[in-house]
Amino acid sequence: MKCKICQSYSSKFGSARVLGRYIVDYFQCSECGLVQTEEPYWLEEAYLEAITPTDVGLVFRNQLSSAIASNVIFNMFDHEKIFLDYGGGCGLLVRLMRDLGYDFYWHDKYCKNLFAQGFEADAISHPNYELVTAFEVFEHLVNPIDEIASILESSQNILFSTTLLPSENPKPGEWSYYALHEGQHIVIYTIQALRMIANRFQLRLYSNGSTVHLLTAKEVDPAMFEQLVSVQRLDQRKASLLESDYYKTVDALLRRQEQMSFSNTGCKINQPIMLIAFPDWAQPEAMLLPALKNVFRAVLYRADNTRIVLSFYAGSLSSVALEEAELLLSSAVMQSLMQDEIEVPDGLEVSLISELDSQWSEQSWCRLSLDCEDEAAIAMANQPGIPVISWEALAAGECCW
């Protein structure tokens, strides 16, 4: 995959479950370090609610953003001109900036304007904005270069916020800013990626090194910029409940996503999930190993994996062939765990079975289809009515039991 910023090669960086049900691959650029998802096919679902239930910091963030924008505009730009808030959400920042005396206008293609009605950017013909703000927008852009170019047609100055990838280089699932439960953060930037954006458009970049940044044609004092955006908090007398509220809402949302995934597909929530696969052990390892790894990765990322009993039928393999099958199975498990750097969930059972005992007819099984199956073994099992699920459907959170 090519980097969305510099077009360099981006290699697989990790995988994670997005919106509680989609297994999504993430890629990191070898040159600028940008992290991006695979093609974000889930965005329509992610933006069913433009403002997610877990965004409990919306008001506080807009208060801080208005203070930062006011500092920068008043001291570095012509504060008597007009301004645009791009990706303005519900219009709260525009309302706050207008309350502070700045002639701000609103634009957002996903969210309804609640607080700045009558001040939509579309109402202005041929606008020439002194500056555009884009707080917490860049990480949402599907095509960052194209959208930034579009913004720059209206102003050569963009004041924006996006949290840069920490130096520890956390993978998806290791850092909350990936916001996997929301599914809207599809690009994570580094300072090098922002520098490349500035160079591409022949602009200067100023940054506090973590969250607030300025793309501009003007030359300003870097130290002054950092000082102006150093607003960390508003005056308050008590400790904020923002962080604890955030984790409470995330936890509640994840539980709802899991329950919805089960109920929408008719899954039986409290019963063990009996899955059986019939690999064709006569196939070469080069074919079998990827097929087995696909199965394990699909299982590992399911929210209900602690209830799964995963069996692989070995049939009448010789002792030597059975030992080779066990080694191959172990190798597939280990490679899957190492690739995504996760541990086997407590409760997940994986086994190699040679006989189909009475439980085969007494319990509710589901056959897991593989890319290379033993059709003869499936026929001998003589269970034509057993439901079948592919590993792709399993990974997507679907059920057949």
C-alpha positions as CSV (number, residue, x, y, z in Angstrom):
1,M,0.0,0.0,0.0
2,K,1.2,3.5,-0.8
3,C,1.3,6.3,1.8
4,K,-1.4,8.8,1.5
5,I,1.0,11.7,2.1
6,C,4.3,10.9,0.4
7,Q,3.4,7.9,-1.8
8,S,6.2,5.7,-0.3
9,Y,5.7,2.1,0.6
10,S,3.6,1.4,3.7
11,S,3.9,-2.0,5.3
12,K,1.5,-3.9,7.5
13,F,1.6,-2.4,11.0
14,G,-1.1,-4.2,12.8
15,S,-4.8,-5.3,12.9
16,A,-7.6,-4.4,15.2
17,R,-11.4,-4.8,15.6
18,V,-13.2,-1.6,14.5
19,L,-16.8,-0.7,15.5
20,G,-16.8,-4.0,17.5
21,R,-17.0,-6.2,14.3
22,Y,-14.6,-5.3,11.5
23,I,-11.1,-6.7,11.4
24,V,-9.1,-3.8,9.9
25,D,-5.5,-3.8,8.8
26,Y,-3.3,-0.8,9.6
27,F,-0.2,0.2,7.5
28,Q,2.8,2.4,8.4
29,C,4.8,4.5,5.9
30,S,8.5,3.6,5.7
31,E,9.4,7.2,5.0
32,C,7.2,9.6,7.0
33,G,5.8,7.2,9.6
34,L,2.2,7.9,8.8
35,V,-0.3,5.2,9.9
36,Q,-3.3,4.6,7.8
37,T,-6.0,2.0,7.6
38,E,-6.9,-0.2,4.7
39,E,-9.6,1.3,2.5
40,P,-12.2,2.4,5.1
41,Y,-15.3,0.6,3.8
42,W,-17.0,1.0,7.2
43,L,-17.2,4.8,7.3
44,E,-20.9,5.0,6.3
45,E,-21.7,3.0,9.5
46,A,-19.2,5.0,11.6
47,Y,-20.8,8.3,10.6
48,L,-24.4,7.3,11.3
49,E,-23.7,9.4,14.4
50,A,-21.3,12.1,13.4
51,I,-20.7,13.0,17.1
52,T,-20.1,9.7,18.8
53,P,-21.6,8.9,22.3
54,T,-18.1,8.6,23.7
55,D,-17.1,12.1,22.7
56,V,-17.8,13.4,26.2
57,G,-15.0,16.0,25.8
58,L,-16.7,17.9,23.0
59,V,-17.6,21.0,25.1
60,F,-14.4,21.1,27.0
61,R,-12.3,20.6,23.8
62,N,-14.2,23.4,22.0
63,Q,-13.6,25.8,24.9
64,L,-9.9,25.1,24.8
65,S,-9.8,25.3,21.0
66,S,-11.6,28.7,21.1
67,A,-8.9,30.0,23.5
68,I,-6.1,28.7,21.3
69,A,-7.7,30.1,18.1
70,S,-8.3,33.4,19.7
71,N,-4.7,33.6,20.9
72,V,-3.2,32.7,17.5
73,I,-5.6,34.9,15.4
74,F,-5.4,38.0,17.6
75,N,-1.6,38.0,17.7
76,M,-0.5,36.6,14.3
77,F,-3.3,37.4,11.8
78,D,-5.7,40.1,10.8
79,H,-8.5,39.5,13.4
80,E,-10.9,41.8,11.6
81,K,-11.2,39.5,8.6
82,I,-13.4,36.4,8.1
83,F,-12.6,32.9,9.3
84,L,-13.8,29.3,8.6
85,D,-14.1,26.3,10.9
86,Y,-13.7,23.3,8.6
87,G,-15.2,20.1,10.0
88,G,-17.1,22.3,12.4
89,G,-19.2,19.6,14.0
90,C,-22.3,20.9,15.7
91,G,-21.1,24.6,15.3
92,L,-20.1,25.1,18.9
93,L,-16.6,26.5,18.1
94,V,-18.1,28.9,15.5
95,R,-20.6,30.1,18.2
96,L,-17.8,30.5,20.8
97,M,-15.5,32.4,18.3
98,R,-18.3,34.7,17.3
99,D,-19.1,35.3,21.0
100,L,-15.4,36.4,21.3
101,G,-15.8,38.9,18.4
102,Y,-14.4,36.9,15.5
103,D,-16.3,36.7,12.2
104,F,-16.4,32.8,12.0
105,Y,-18.3,30.6,9.6
106,W,-19.2,26.9,9.7
107,H,-18.7,23.9,7.3
108,D,-19.1,20.2,8.0
109,K,-20.3,17.5,5.5
110,Y,-21.3,15.0,8.2
111,C,-22.7,16.9,11.1
112,K,-25.8,19.0,11.6
113,N,-25.2,22.7,12.4
114,L,-26.9,23.3,15.8
115,F,-25.2,26.3,17.3
116,A,-24.2,28.5,14.3
117,Q,-27.2,28.4,12.1
118,G,-27.2,31.3,9.7
119,F,-23.4,31.4,9.6
120,E,-22.8,28.5,7.2
121,A,-19.9,29.0,4.8
122,D,-22.1,28.3,1.8
123,A,-23.9,31.6,2.4
124,I,-20.7,33.5,1.5
125,S,-19.9,33.9,-2.2
126,H,-16.2,33.6,-3.2
127,P,-14.9,33.6,0.3
128,N,-11.3,34.5,1.0
129,Y,-10.7,33.5,4.6
130,E,-7.8,34.9,6.7
131,L,-7.5,31.5,8.4
132,V,-9.2,28.2,8.5
133,T,-9.5,26.1,11.7
134,A,-9.7,22.3,11.6
135,F,-9.7,21.0,15.1
136,E,-9.7,17.1,15.3
137,V,-10.3,16.8,11.6
138,F,-7.1,15.6,9.8
139,E,-7.3,12.1,11.4
140,H,-10.8,11.7,9.7
141,L,-9.6,12.5,6.1
142,V,-9.9,9.7,3.6
143,N,-7.7,11.6,1.1
144,P,-5.7,14.1,3.2
145,I,-3.8,15.7,0.3
146,D,-6.9,16.3,-1.8
147,E,-8.9,17.8,1.1
148,I,-6.0,20.0,2.3
149,A,-5.6,21.3,-1.2
150,S,-9.3,22.1,-1.2
151,I,-9.0,24.0,2.1
152,L,-6.0,25.9,0.7
153,E,-8.1,27.3,-2.1
154,S,-9.9,29.4,0.5
155,S,-6.9,30.3,2.7
156,Q,-3.2,29.8,2.9
157,N,-3.4,29.5,6.7
158,I,-4.7,26.4,8.5
159,L,-4.7,26.1,12.3
160,F,-5.5,22.5,13.2
161,S,-5.2,19.9,15.9
162,T,-4.5,16.2,15.6
163,T,-2.5,14.1,18.1
164,L,0.8,12.9,16.7
165,L,1.9,9.3,16.9
166,P,3.9,8.9,20.1
167,S,7.6,8.1,19.9
168,E,6.9,4.6,21.3
169,N,5.1,3.9,18.0
170,P,2.0,2.2,19.5
171,K,0.0,-0.2,17.4
172,P,-3.7,-0.3,17.0
173,G,-5.2,-1.4,20.3
174,E,-2.2,0.1,22.3
175,W,-3.3,3.7,22.2
176,S,-6.7,5.2,22.7
177,Y,-6.4,7.8,19.9
178,Y,-7.0,5.1,17.3
179,A,-10.6,5.2,18.7
180,L,-11.4,1.7,17.4
181,H,-14.9,1.8,18.9
182,E,-15.8,4.8,16.8
183,G,-14.2,3.8,13.5
184,Q,-13.6,7.4,12.4
185,H,-9.9,7.9,13.0
186,I,-8.3,6.4,9.8
187,V,-5.1,8.4,9.6
188,I,-2.5,9.0,12.4
189,Y,0.2,11.6,11.6
190,T,3.8,12.1,12.6
191,I,5.7,15.4,12.6
192,Q,7.6,14.2,9.5
193,A,4.3,13.6,7.7
194,L,3.1,17.1,8.5
195,R,6.4,18.5,7.3
196,M,5.9,16.7,4.0
197,I,2.5,18.2,3.7
198,A,3.9,21.6,4.2
199,N,6.7,21.1,1.7
200,R,4.2,19.8,-0.9
201,F,2.1,23.0,-0.7
202,Q,5.2,25.3,-0.2
203,L,4.0,26.3,3.3
204,R,5.7,26.6,6.6
205,L,4.8,24.3,9.5
206,Y,4.7,25.3,13.1
207,S,3.8,22.8,15.8
208,N,3.8,22.3,19.6
209,G,5.1,18.8,18.8
210,S,2.1,16.9,19.9
211,T,-1.4,18.3,19.3
212,V,-1.7,21.8,17.7
213,H,-0.2,22.8,14.4
214,L,-0.2,25.6,11.9
215,L,0.3,25.5,8.1
216,T,0.9,29.0,6.8
217,A,2.5,31.1,4.1
218,K,3.6,33.5,6.8
219,E,6.8,33.4,8.7
220,V,6.2,33.5,12.5
221,D,8.2,33.1,15.6
222,P,8.1,29.3,16.5
223,A,8.5,30.0,20.2
224,M,5.7,32.6,20.1
225,F,3.4,30.0,18.4
226,E,4.1,27.4,21.1
227,Q,3.4,29.9,23.8
228,L,0.1,31.0,22.2
229,V,-1.2,27.4,21.9
230,S,0.0,26.3,25.4
231,V,-3.5,26.7,26.8
232,Q,-3.8,23.4,28.7
233,R,-6.9,23.8,30.8
234,L,-9.6,26.3,31.8
235,D,-9.8,27.7,35.4
236,Q,-11.7,25.1,37.5
237,R,-11.9,24.4,41.2
238,K,-12.5,20.7,41.1
239,A,-10.9,17.7,39.4
240,S,-12.5,17.0,36.0
241,L,-14.7,13.9,35.5
242,L,-13.9,14.0,31.8
243,E,-11.5,11.1,31.8
244,S,-13.5,8.7,33.9
245,D,-16.7,9.6,32.0
246,Y,-14.9,8.8,28.7
247,Y,-13.9,5.3,29.9
248,K,-17.4,4.7,31.2
249,T,-19.0,5.5,27.9
250,V,-16.4,3.5,25.9
251,D,-17.0,0.5,28.1
252,A,-20.8,0.8,27.7
253,L,-20.5,1.2,23.9
254,L,-18.3,-1.8,23.6
255,R,-20.8,-3.9,25.5
256,R,-23.6,-2.6,23.3
257,Q,-21.6,-3.4,20.1
258,E,-21.0,-6.9,21.3
259,Q,-24.7,-7.5,22.2
260,M,-25.8,-6.0,18.9
261,S,-23.4,-8.2,16.9
262,F,-24.9,-11.3,18.6
263,S,-28.6,-10.2,18.4
264,N,-28.5,-9.0,14.8
265,T,-27.2,-12.4,13.6
266,G,-29.3,-14.5,15.9
267,C,-26.3,-15.8,18.0
268,K,-27.0,-17.7,21.1
269,I,-25.2,-15.6,23.7
270,N,-24.6,-18.1,26.5
271,Q,-23.9,-21.4,24.8
272,P,-20.5,-22.7,23.8
273,I,-19.7,-22.2,20.1
274,M,-18.7,-25.5,18.6
275,L,-16.7,-25.0,15.4
276,I,-15.2,-27.8,13.3
277,A,-13.0,-27.6,10.2
278,F,-12.0,-30.3,7.8
279,P,-8.5,-29.4,6.4
280,D,-7.1,-31.4,3.6
281,W,-3.9,-32.4,5.3
282,A,-2.5,-33.8,2.0
283,Q,-2.1,-30.3,0.7
284,P,1.3,-28.7,0.9
285,E,2.2,-26.6,3.9
286,A,2.4,-23.4,1.7
287,M,-1.4,-23.8,1.2
288,L,-2.5,-25.1,4.6
289,L,-0.6,-22.7,6.8
290,P,-2.2,-19.5,5.5
291,A,-5.6,-21.1,5.6
292,L,-5.2,-22.1,9.2
293,K,-3.8,-18.7,10.2
294,N,-6.8,-17.0,8.6
295,V,-9.0,-19.1,10.8
296,F,-7.1,-18.3,14.0
297,R,-7.0,-14.6,13.3
298,A,-10.7,-14.6,12.7
299,V,-11.4,-16.3,16.0
300,L,-8.9,-14.3,18.0
301,Y,-10.6,-11.0,17.1
302,R,-14.1,-12.1,17.9
303,A,-15.7,-10.6,21.0
304,D,-17.1,-14.0,21.9
305,N,-13.9,-16.0,21.4
306,T,-13.8,-17.2,25.0
307,R,-16.9,-19.4,24.2
308,I,-15.4,-21.0,21.1
309,V,-14.4,-24.7,20.9
310,L,-12.4,-25.0,17.7
311,S,-11.7,-28.5,16.4
312,F,-9.8,-29.6,13.4
313,Y,-10.7,-33.1,12.0
314,A,-7.7,-35.3,11.4
315,G,-9.5,-38.5,10.4
316,S,-7.4,-41.6,9.8
317,L,-4.0,-39.9,9.5
318,S,-1.0,-42.1,10.2
319,S,0.9,-41.4,13.4
320,V,3.6,-39.5,11.4
321,A,1.0,-37.5,9.5
322,L,-0.9,-36.8,12.7
323,E,2.3,-35.5,14.3
324,E,3.0,-33.2,11.3
325,A,-0.6,-31.9,11.5
326,E,-0.1,-31.1,15.2
327,L,3.1,-29.2,14.4
328,L,1.4,-27.3,11.6
329,L,-1.5,-26.4,13.8
330,S,0.9,-25.2,16.5
331,S,2.9,-23.2,14.0
332,A,-0.3,-21.5,12.7
333,V,-1.4,-20.6,16.2
334,M,2.1,-19.2,17.2
335,Q,2.5,-17.2,14.0
336,S,-1.0,-15.7,14.3
337,L,-0.3,-14.6,17.9
338,M,3.1,-13.2,17.1
339,Q,1.9,-11.4,14.0
340,D,-0.7,-9.4,16.0
341,E,1.1,-9.5,19.3
342,I,-1.8,-10.8,21.3
343,E,-2.4,-13.6,23.8
344,V,-4.7,-16.6,23.6
345,P,-8.0,-15.6,25.3
346,D,-8.9,-17.5,28.5
347,G,-11.6,-20.1,27.6
348,L,-10.7,-20.5,23.9
349,E,-10.3,-24.2,23.2
350,V,-8.4,-25.5,20.1
351,S,-7.9,-29.2,19.4
352,L,-7.1,-31.8,16.8
353,I,-9.6,-34.7,16.7
354,S,-9.4,-38.1,15.0
355,E,-12.9,-39.3,15.7
356,L,-16.4,-37.8,15.7
357,D,-17.9,-39.1,18.9
358,S,-21.6,-39.0,20.0
359,Q,-21.2,-35.3,20.8
360,W,-21.2,-34.7,17.0
361,S,-24.9,-35.4,16.8
362,E,-25.9,-34.3,20.3
363,Q,-24.4,-30.8,20.3
364,S,-25.0,-27.9,17.9
365,W,-21.9,-27.7,15.7
366,C,-21.1,-25.3,12.9
367,R,-18.7,-26.3,10.1
368,L,-16.0,-23.7,9.4
369,S,-15.2,-23.7,5.7
370,L,-11.5,-23.5,4.6
371,D,-9.7,-22.6,1.4
372,C,-8.4,-26.2,1.2
373,E,-10.9,-28.8,2.6
374,D,-11.1,-32.5,2.7
375,E,-14.3,-33.1,0.8
376,A,-14.2,-36.9,1.4
377,A,-14.0,-36.4,5.2
378,I,-16.9,-33.9,5.0
379,A,-19.0,-36.4,3.1
380,M,-18.1,-39.2,5.6
381,A,-19.2,-37.1,8.5
382,N,-22.7,-37.4,7.0
383,Q,-24.2,-34.2,8.5
384,P,-25.8,-32.5,5.5
385,G,-27.9,-30.1,7.7
386,I,-25.0,-28.7,9.6
387,P,-24.6,-24.9,9.2
388,V,-21.5,-23.6,7.4
389,I,-19.6,-20.3,8.0
390,S,-16.5,-19.0,6.2
391,W,-13.6,-17.6,8.0
392,E,-14.3,-14.2,6.4
393,A,-17.8,-14.2,7.9
394,L,-16.5,-15.3,11.2
395,A,-14.0,-12.5,11.3
396,A,-16.8,-10.0,10.5
397,G,-18.7,-11.1,13.6
398,E,-21.4,-13.1,11.9
399,C,-22.9,-16.3,13.4
400,C,-24.4,-19.5,12.1
401,W,-25.4,-21.1,15.4
